[in-house]
């Protein structure tokens, strides 16, 4: 399984918020948001900060998706 943050990007669009605005608001680094953009793992405190700021739950910003197997 891997993580996918497409729900976060959709939520930001719905709230008319830019990624950089969220990054500054929660005090996250550019490299952390680069990881989010690449669907890489980030620390739990970052995810908690995002959820607290956006007033949502983990399921609203991310999902676990099966990794596609090479054939």
Jmol script that loads the backbone (N, CA, C; Angstrom):
load data "model"
ATOM      1  N   UNK A   1       0.832  -1.182   0.000  1.00  0.00           N
ATOM      2  CA  UNK A   1       0.000   0.000   0.000  1.00  0.00           C
ATOM      3  C   UNK A   1       0.879   1.249   0.000  1.00  0.00           C
ATOM      4  N   UNK A   2       0.362   2.267  -0.640  1.00  0.00           N
ATOM      5  CA  UNK A   2       1.035   3.562  -0.592  1.00  0.00           C
ATOM      6  C   UNK A   2      -0.006   4.631  -0.303  1.00  0.00           C
ATOM      7  N   UNK A   3       0.479   5.804   0.019  1.00  0.00           N
ATOM      8  CA  UNK A   3      -0.407   6.892   0.401  1.00  0.00           C
ATOM      9  C   UNK A   3      -0.635   7.823  -0.790  1.00  0.00           C
ATOM     10  N   UNK A   4      -1.827   8.394  -0.862  1.00  0.00           N
ATOM     11  CA  UNK A   4      -2.168   9.332  -1.930  1.00  0.00           C
ATOM     12  C   UNK A   4      -2.835  10.558  -1.296  1.00  0.00           C
ATOM     13  N   UNK A   5      -2.345  11.735  -1.641  1.00  0.00           N
ATOM     14  CA  UNK A   5      -2.854  12.982  -1.051  1.00  0.00           C
ATOM     15  C   UNK A   5      -3.759  13.763  -1.999  1.00  0.00           C
ATOM     16  N   UNK A   6      -4.315  13.116  -3.013  1.00  0.00           N
ATOM     17  CA  UNK A   6      -5.177  13.816  -3.967  1.00  0.00           C
ATOM     18  C   UNK A   6      -6.373  14.481  -3.281  1.00  0.00           C
ATOM     19  N   UNK A   7      -6.865  13.866  -2.211  1.00  0.00           N
ATOM     20  CA  UNK A   7      -7.990  14.457  -1.480  1.00  0.00           C
ATOM     21  C   UNK A   7      -7.602  15.805  -0.868  1.00  0.00           C
ATOM     22  N   UNK A   8      -6.351  15.920  -0.419  1.00  0.00           N
ATOM     23  CA  UNK A   8      -5.880  17.188   0.137  1.00  0.00           C
ATOM     24  C   UNK A   8      -5.894  18.267  -0.926  1.00  0.00           C
ATOM     25  N   UNK A   9      -5.380  17.960  -2.120  1.00  0.00           N
ATOM     26  CA  UNK A   9      -5.308  18.969  -3.185  1.00  0.00           C
ATOM     27  C   UNK A   9      -6.713  19.381  -3.616  1.00  0.00           C
ATOM     28  N   UNK A  10      -7.650  18.422  -3.653  1.00  0.00           N
ATOM     29  CA  UNK A  10      -9.046  18.735  -4.006  1.00  0.00           C
ATOM     30  C   UNK A  10      -9.670  19.644  -2.938  1.00  0.00           C
ATOM     31  N   UNK A  11      -9.373  19.336  -1.678  1.00  0.00           N
ATOM     32  CA  UNK A  11      -9.905  20.147  -0.578  1.00  0.00           C
ATOM     33  C   UNK A  11      -9.378  21.578  -0.655  1.00  0.00           C
ATOM     34  N   UNK A  12      -8.111  21.734  -0.984  1.00  0.00           N
ATOM     35  CA  UNK A  12      -7.541  23.079  -1.126  1.00  0.00           C
ATOM     36  C   UNK A  12      -8.207  23.843  -2.262  1.00  0.00           C
ATOM     37  N   UNK A  13      -8.477  23.153  -3.360  1.00  0.00           N
ATOM     38  CA  UNK A  13      -9.174  23.790  -4.482  1.00  0.00           C
ATOM     39  C   UNK A  13     -10.564  24.248  -4.033  1.00  0.00           C
ATOM     40  N   UNK A  14     -11.267  23.379  -3.321  1.00  0.00           N
ATOM     41  CA  UNK A  14     -12.608  23.720  -2.839  1.00  0.00           C
ATOM     42  C   UNK A  14     -12.589  24.924  -1.901  1.00  0.00           C
ATOM     43  N   UNK A  15     -11.517  25.049  -1.121  1.00  0.00           N
ATOM     44  CA  UNK A  15     -11.390  26.166  -0.178  1.00  0.00           C
ATOM     45  C   UNK A  15     -10.692  27.380  -0.801  1.00  0.00           C
ATOM     46  N   UNK A  16     -10.388  27.267  -2.106  1.00  0.00           N
ATOM     47  CA  UNK A  16      -9.689  28.326  -2.839  1.00  0.00           C
ATOM     48  C   UNK A  16      -8.408  28.745  -2.117  1.00  0.00           C
ATOM     49  N   UNK A  17      -7.636  27.736  -1.735  1.00  0.00           N
ATOM     50  CA  UNK A  17      -6.391  27.958  -1.014  1.00  0.00           C
ATOM     51  C   UNK A  17      -5.233  27.358  -1.807  1.00  0.00           C
ATOM     52  N   UNK A  18      -4.114  28.053  -1.829  1.00  0.00           N
ATOM     53  CA  UNK A  18      -2.923  27.549  -2.505  1.00  0.00           C
ATOM     54  C   UNK A  18      -2.114  26.679  -1.551  1.00  0.00           C
ATOM     55  N   UNK A  19      -1.358  25.756  -2.133  1.00  0.00           N
ATOM     56  CA  UNK A  19      -0.495  24.892  -1.328  1.00  0.00           C
ATOM     57  C   UNK A  19       0.450  25.726  -0.469  1.00  0.00           C
ATOM     58  N   UNK A  20       0.986  26.780  -1.048  1.00  0.00           N
ATOM     59  CA  UNK A  20       1.945  27.612  -0.308  1.00  0.00           C
ATOM     60  C   UNK A  20       1.283  28.300   0.883  1.00  0.00           C
ATOM     61  N   UNK A  21       0.017  28.654   0.759  1.00  0.00           N
ATOM     62  CA  UNK A  21      -0.695  29.272   1.874  1.00  0.00           C
ATOM     63  C   UNK A  21      -0.831  28.288   3.037  1.00  0.00           C
ATOM     64  N   UNK A  22      -1.176  27.058   2.718  1.00  0.00           N
ATOM     65  CA  UNK A  22      -1.297  26.029   3.754  1.00  0.00           C
ATOM     66  C   UNK A  22       0.066  25.756   4.383  1.00  0.00           C
ATOM     67  N   UNK A  23       1.087  25.659   3.559  1.00  0.00           N
ATOM     68  CA  UNK A  23       2.437  25.375   4.052  1.00  0.00           C
ATOM     69  C   UNK A  23       2.877  26.429   5.062  1.00  0.00           C
ATOM     70  N   UNK A  24       2.678  27.692   4.727  1.00  0.00           N
ATOM     71  CA  UNK A  24       3.062  28.779   5.623  1.00  0.00           C
ATOM     72  C   UNK A  24       2.196  28.758   6.888  1.00  0.00           C
ATOM     73  N   UNK A  25       0.913  28.508   6.733  1.00  0.00           N
ATOM     74  CA  UNK A  25      -0.016  28.530   7.866  1.00  0.00           C
ATOM     75  C   UNK A  25       0.335  27.482   8.922  1.00  0.00           C
ATOM     76  N   UNK A  26       0.828  26.317   8.482  1.00  0.00           N
ATOM     77  CA  UNK A  26       1.153  25.262   9.455  1.00  0.00           C
ATOM     78  C   UNK A  26       2.639  25.225   9.781  1.00  0.00           C
ATOM     79  N   UNK A  27       3.424  26.062   9.110  1.00  0.00           N
ATOM     80  CA  UNK A  27       4.855  26.128   9.407  1.00  0.00           C
ATOM     81  C   UNK A  27       5.647  24.948   8.894  1.00  0.00           C
ATOM     82  N   UNK A  28       5.218  24.368   7.791  1.00  0.00           N
ATOM     83  CA  UNK A  28       5.910  23.212   7.206  1.00  0.00           C
ATOM     84  C   UNK A  28       6.969  23.676   6.210  1.00  0.00           C
ATOM     85  N   UNK A  29       7.945  22.838   5.978  1.00  0.00           N
ATOM     86  CA  UNK A  29       9.020  23.164   5.042  1.00  0.00           C
ATOM     87  C   UNK A  29       8.589  22.888   3.603  1.00  0.00           C
ATOM     88  N   UNK A  30       9.322  23.481   2.681  1.00  0.00           N
ATOM     89  CA  UNK A  30       9.058  23.238   1.260  1.00  0.00           C
ATOM     90  C   UNK A  30       9.308  21.773   0.916  1.00  0.00           C
ATOM     91  N   UNK A  31      10.310  21.172   1.549  1.00  0.00           N
ATOM     92  CA  UNK A  31      10.619  19.764   1.255  1.00  0.00           C
ATOM     93  C   UNK A  31       9.488  18.842   1.717  1.00  0.00           C
ATOM     94  N   UNK A  32       8.837  19.197   2.813  1.00  0.00           N
ATOM     95  CA  UNK A  32       7.694  18.397   3.280  1.00  0.00           C
ATOM     96  C   UNK A  32       6.567  18.453   2.264  1.00  0.00           C
ATOM     97  N   UNK A  33       6.306  19.636   1.719  1.00  0.00           N
ATOM     98  CA  UNK A  33       5.243  19.745   0.721  1.00  0.00           C
ATOM     99  C   UNK A  33       5.645  19.109  -0.602  1.00  0.00           C
ATOM    100  N   UNK A  34       6.932  19.051  -0.873  1.00  0.00           N
ATOM    101  CA  UNK A  34       7.394  18.320  -2.057  1.00  0.00           C
ATOM    102  C   UNK A  34       7.089  16.838  -1.885  1.00  0.00           C
ATOM    103  N   UNK A  35       7.280  16.317  -0.676  1.00  0.00           N
ATOM    104  CA  UNK A  35       6.949  14.911  -0.406  1.00  0.00           C
ATOM    105  C   UNK A  35       5.453  14.663  -0.578  1.00  0.00           C
ATOM    106  N   UNK A  36       4.640  15.592  -0.070  1.00  0.00           N
ATOM    107  CA  UNK A  36       3.193  15.452  -0.247  1.00  0.00           C
ATOM    108  C   UNK A  36       2.835  15.421  -1.732  1.00  0.00           C
ATOM    109  N   UNK A  37       3.484  16.280  -2.509  1.00  0.00           N
ATOM    110  CA  UNK A  37       3.212  16.346  -3.944  1.00  0.00           C
ATOM    111  C   UNK A  37       3.612  15.083  -4.685  1.00  0.00           C
ATOM    112  N   UNK A  38       4.572  14.341  -4.124  1.00  0.00           N
ATOM    113  CA  UNK A  38       5.029  13.088  -4.735  1.00  0.00           C
ATOM    114  C   UNK A  38       4.370  11.869  -4.101  1.00  0.00           C
ATOM    115  N   UNK A  39       3.369  12.101  -3.251  1.00  0.00           N
ATOM    116  CA  UNK A  39       2.681  11.027  -2.536  1.00  0.00           C
ATOM    117  C   UNK A  39       3.647  10.172  -1.721  1.00  0.00           C
ATOM    118  N   UNK A  40       4.594  10.840  -1.062  1.00  0.00           N
ATOM    119  CA  UNK A  40       5.532  10.152  -0.188  1.00  0.00           C
ATOM    120  C   UNK A  40       5.069  10.312   1.261  1.00  0.00           C
ATOM    121  N   UNK A  41       5.604   9.479   2.140  1.00  0.00           N
ATOM    122  CA  UNK A  41       5.229   9.540   3.549  1.00  0.00           C
ATOM    123  C   UNK A  41       5.756  10.815   4.201  1.00  0.00           C
ATOM    124  N   UNK A  42       4.928  11.408   5.041  1.00  0.00           N
ATOM    125  CA  UNK A  42       5.328  12.543   5.875  1.00  0.00           C
ATOM    126  C   UNK A  42       4.992  12.186   7.318  1.00  0.00           C
ATOM    127  N   UNK A  43       5.510  12.966   8.247  1.00  0.00           N
ATOM    128  CA  UNK A  43       5.323  12.629   9.654  1.00  0.00           C
ATOM    129  C   UNK A  43       3.883  12.876  10.113  1.00  0.00           C
ATOM    130  N   UNK A  44       3.513  12.138  11.138  1.00  0.00           N
ATOM    131  CA  UNK A  44       2.178  12.268  11.704  1.00  0.00           C
ATOM    132  C   UNK A  44       1.903  13.685  12.224  1.00  0.00           C
ATOM    133  N   UNK A  45       2.868  14.347  12.893  1.00  0.00           N
ATOM    134  CA  UNK A  45       2.590  15.721  13.337  1.00  0.00           C
ATOM    135  C   UNK A  45       2.233  16.676  12.191  1.00  0.00           C
ATOM    136  N   UNK A  46       2.829  16.497  11.026  1.00  0.00           N
ATOM    137  CA  UNK A  46       2.486  17.333   9.860  1.00  0.00           C
ATOM    138  C   UNK A  46       1.041  17.068   9.452  1.00  0.00           C
ATOM    139  N   UNK A  47       0.671  15.796   9.387  1.00  0.00           N
ATOM    140  CA  UNK A  47      -0.701  15.453   9.009  1.00  0.00           C
ATOM    141  C   UNK A  47      -1.694  15.999  10.034  1.00  0.00           C
ATOM    142  N   UNK A  48      -1.339  15.923  11.309  1.00  0.00           N
ATOM    143  CA  UNK A  48      -2.207  16.475  12.358  1.00  0.00           C
ATOM    144  C   UNK A  48      -2.345  17.988  12.214  1.00  0.00           C
ATOM    145  N   UNK A  49      -1.237  18.666  11.913  1.00  0.00           N
ATOM    146  CA  UNK A  49      -1.287  20.123  11.718  1.00  0.00           C
ATOM    147  C   UNK A  49      -2.196  20.494  10.553  1.00  0.00           C
ATOM    148  N   UNK A  50      -2.094  19.741   9.457  1.00  0.00           N
ATOM    149  CA  UNK A  50      -2.944  19.993   8.285  1.00  0.00           C
ATOM    150  C   UNK A  50      -4.412  19.803   8.660  1.00  0.00           C
ATOM    151  N   UNK A  51      -4.713  18.683   9.324  1.00  0.00           N
ATOM    152  CA  UNK A  51      -6.097  18.400   9.703  1.00  0.00           C
ATOM    153  C   UNK A  51      -6.642  19.444  10.676  1.00  0.00           C
ATOM    154  N   UNK A  52      -5.816  19.856  11.620  1.00  0.00           N
ATOM    155  CA  UNK A  52      -6.268  20.863  12.580  1.00  0.00           C
ATOM    156  C   UNK A  52      -6.545  22.183  11.873  1.00  0.00           C
ATOM    157  N   UNK A  53      -5.658  22.585  10.982  1.00  0.00           N
ATOM    158  CA  UNK A  53      -5.833  23.857  10.279  1.00  0.00           C
ATOM    159  C   UNK A  53      -7.067  23.832   9.380  1.00  0.00           C
ATOM    160  N   UNK A  54      -7.250  22.717   8.658  1.00  0.00           N
ATOM    161  CA  UNK A  54      -8.374  22.618   7.723  1.00  0.00           C
ATOM    162  C   UNK A  54      -9.653  22.122   8.398  1.00  0.00           C
ATOM    163  N   UNK A  55      -9.567  21.807   9.677  1.00  0.00           N
ATOM    164  CA  UNK A  55     -10.696  21.292  10.448  1.00  0.00           C
ATOM    165  C   UNK A  55     -11.323  20.076   9.766  1.00  0.00           C
ATOM    166  N   UNK A  56     -10.470  19.060   9.584  1.00  0.00           N
ATOM    167  CA  UNK A  56     -10.908  17.840   8.925  1.00  0.00           C
ATOM    168  C   UNK A  56     -10.233  16.643   9.578  1.00  0.00           C
ATOM    169  N   UNK A  57     -10.462  15.461   9.035  1.00  0.00           N
ATOM    170  CA  UNK A  57      -9.881  14.221   9.538  1.00  0.00           C
ATOM    171  C   UNK A  57      -8.908  13.669   8.497  1.00  0.00           C
ATOM    172  N   UNK A  58      -8.100  12.686   8.912  1.00  0.00           N
ATOM    173  CA  UNK A  58      -7.111  12.105   7.999  1.00  0.00           C
ATOM    174  C   UNK A  58      -7.745  11.623   6.692  1.00  0.00           C
ATOM    175  N   UNK A  59      -8.894  10.985   6.798  1.00  0.00           N
ATOM    176  CA  UNK A  59      -9.571  10.454   5.612  1.00  0.00           C
ATOM    177  C   UNK A  59     -10.010  11.521   4.633  1.00  0.00           C
ATOM    178  N   UNK A  60     -10.059  12.767   5.081  1.00  0.00           N
ATOM    179  CA  UNK A  60     -10.442  13.873   4.205  1.00  0.00           C
ATOM    180  C   UNK A  60      -9.279  14.388   3.370  1.00  0.00           C
ATOM    181  N   UNK A  61      -8.035  14.030   3.754  1.00  0.00           N
ATOM    182  CA  UNK A  61      -6.868  14.568   3.045  1.00  0.00           C
ATOM    183  C   UNK A  61      -5.993  13.498   2.404  1.00  0.00           C
ATOM    184  N   UNK A  62      -6.231  12.241   2.753  1.00  0.00           N
ATOM    185  CA  UNK A  62      -5.366  11.187   2.217  1.00  0.00           C
ATOM    186  C   UNK A  62      -6.105   9.860   2.157  1.00  0.00           C
ATOM    187  N   UNK A  63      -5.529   8.931   1.402  1.00  0.00           N
ATOM    188  CA  UNK A  63      -6.064   7.581   1.351  1.00  0.00           C
ATOM    189  C   UNK A  63      -4.936   6.608   1.060  1.00  0.00           C
ATOM    190  N   UNK A  64      -5.122   5.377   1.470  1.00  0.00           N
ATOM    191  CA  UNK A  64      -4.167   4.317   1.168  1.00  0.00           C
ATOM    192  C   UNK A  64      -4.628   3.618  -0.103  1.00  0.00           C
ATOM    193  N   UNK A  65      -3.739   3.484  -1.044  1.00  0.00           N
ATOM    194  CA  UNK A  65      -4.075   2.841  -2.317  1.00  0.00           C
ATOM    195  C   UNK A  65      -3.109   1.681  -2.563  1.00  0.00           C
ATOM    196  N   UNK A  66      -3.594   0.601  -3.159  1.00  0.00           N
ATOM    197  CA  UNK A  66      -2.696  -0.514  -3.436  1.00  0.00           C
ATOM    198  C   UNK A  66      -1.644  -0.125  -4.466  1.00  0.00           C
ATOM    199  N   UNK A  67      -0.456  -0.641  -4.284  1.00  0.00           N
ATOM    200  CA  UNK A  67       0.597  -0.402  -5.273  1.00  0.00           C
ATOM    201  C   UNK A  67       0.355  -1.309  -6.468  1.00  0.00           C
ATOM    202  N   UNK A  68       0.545  -0.758  -7.657  1.00  0.00           N
ATOM    203  CA  UNK A  68       0.364  -1.562  -8.861  1.00  0.00           C
ATOM    204  C   UNK A  68       1.594  -2.441  -9.055  1.00  0.00           C
ATOM    205  N   UNK A  69       1.336  -3.716  -9.299  1.00  0.00           N
ATOM    206  CA  UNK A  69       2.434  -4.653  -9.504  1.00  0.00           C
ATOM    207  C   UNK A  69       2.850  -4.634 -10.960  1.00  0.00           C
ATOM    208  N   UNK A  70       4.157  -4.689 -11.173  1.00  0.00           N
ATOM    209  CA  UNK A  70       4.658  -4.735 -12.553  1.00  0.00           C
ATOM    210  C   UNK A  70       4.404  -6.109 -13.128  1.00  0.00           C
ATOM    211  N   UNK A  71       4.015  -6.124 -14.395  1.00  0.00           N
ATOM    212  CA  UNK A  71       3.712  -7.419 -15.040  1.00  0.00           C
ATOM    213  C   UNK A  71       4.774  -7.788 -16.026  1.00  0.00           C
TER     214      UNK A  71
END
end "model"
wireframe off; spacefill off
backbone 0.3
color backbone group
